[in-house]
Amino acid sequence: IVSNDESLVFATINVTAGETLIEAEEPLVSETDASSEIMEVEAGIEKESNPEMDMALNNDENSNAVANGVQDVATWEEFVRAFANQSISTINIIDDFVTPANPRLNLTDITTGDTSNTTGSGRYVYLTAPAISRKLIIEGNNHQLDFRAVSLCFRDATAVSSSPWELELKNLEIFHGNFYGPITFNDLNTANQQMSIITYDNITNIGNQLIHSPRSFVKVSGITSSIQQQNYASKFGSWRTNTTDQSNMYISKMTLLKNSHLTLATLNAGNVDLGGDATGELLLEEGAKMDITANGTSGEASGVAVFVRSGSVTLEKDAEML
């Protein structure tokens, strides 16, 4: 769909039950339940041996004190601890790093969850520090972060309604194998999820689904992409994702900001599922472009590019969906 009209809003497609754009489907199966059944390592697929993967990176700049709300980080431990520190408004990544074999090593005071990290699996680290939600920028400085099997999650204890979670990931190359995405609000209750926002600004995501956070609001800025691969290779070695039938985004609302460009490709599923809330919303602001490749005819989002059960898709002037 291409908008060339001089008016600001080119088209709004309202989708309601009973119209031809609605596709009935069975309730989604809990991915958390499904993850327990996933084989840890399939025959013939092993992660490459790399001693650097399980060692903290040595960097003379790391562990710097917080200055004006900015914290430099160069390891997974520093990264997670920065989330739990309310005085930090910007996490400044100063080196490439990877999650360790035990993703909760030295973090048991502020997290719960898994203490292993194996290829082909899904592992979860839950932030539990009380009342830490806030607007937080993660500045990647074009570094690489390999989450491997880990998804960073949030418990309700972290959330404050007067200052909900609002994350902005910028200038970062992400690799990960977990079907909930590298960071998810999925474990927050409905009210806390609906208040949460995550923005992807010049992000490259390789591996599995970018985000499974059914009631959250997603914004896209700059040039951002999420390309799924069953097996990926970061600079820390090879890894296998834990499934191939995932959409790229399972959310409720998404806005592509002015002149942004989003590229999405899946393996065996649809791409964007706006079914998290009763009414989904997709807005492409002026000049925004969305390139979507939905491979396969099944999996999440019913194998279609954008799956809207009920809601609207709006394209402003010169916006495109390809």
PyMOL commands that set and color helices and strands:
alter all, ss='L'
color gray80, all
select helices_A, chain A and resi 31-35+51-54+76-83+156-158+190-195+300-303
alter helices_A, ss='H'
color red, helices_A
select strands_A, chain A and resi 9-15+70-73+90-93+97-98+111-113+123-127+135-146+150-154+166-176+197-207+211-212+217-221+223-228+231-234+237-240+249-250+253-256+261-265+272-273+280-284+289-293+306-307+311-316+320-321
alter strands_A, ss='S'
color yellow, strands_A
deselect
rebuild
show_as cartoon
